Amino acid sequence: MDLTNTGPLTLLTGYQTPAAIRRIGRKRLETWLRNRRVLRADQLAEAAVQTAERQRTSLPGEKLAAQLVHTLAKEVMTLNQQVAEIDKRIEARFREHSAFDVITSLPGMGPILGAEFLAATGGERSVPDAQPVMRYSTRAYQADRASTPRHAHPGPPPSPHTPLNGEGPPTHAP
């Protein structure tokens, strides 16, 4: 079970032990998951029941562990919601930057990675507007096309220490 997905976490908020999953059964578990808007509830219910059928041993402390799993699953879901809200705020703030369109037009650059890129390059200090990003991406593209044979591997990406604003090498504070 992949606990980075909401479905398995939702399952663990209701059913933590193999015995509880066996008692509810596949059909009722699937319905319970669907009522909580879990995607592919049928597949998750089937996998959970099959796994529970193979685990027949009950251990001392299982009830206490089940309570802990329930609490932790709810906390992880809450943290995931908070991260999603923060991501939305970061994206909204990044959309206000003048270089947003240029940065997100680069292959693989979405709003979150673009905001990380802006932060890693010094933000407003080194990329006050879209011009340095356009110059850098144009230079990198032209250099790559000029030096790479048509069917050869393009090689490593430019150094992350290449300045974007054309002012020379980055300086480091002592």
Disulfide bonds with the S-S distance in Angstrom:
none
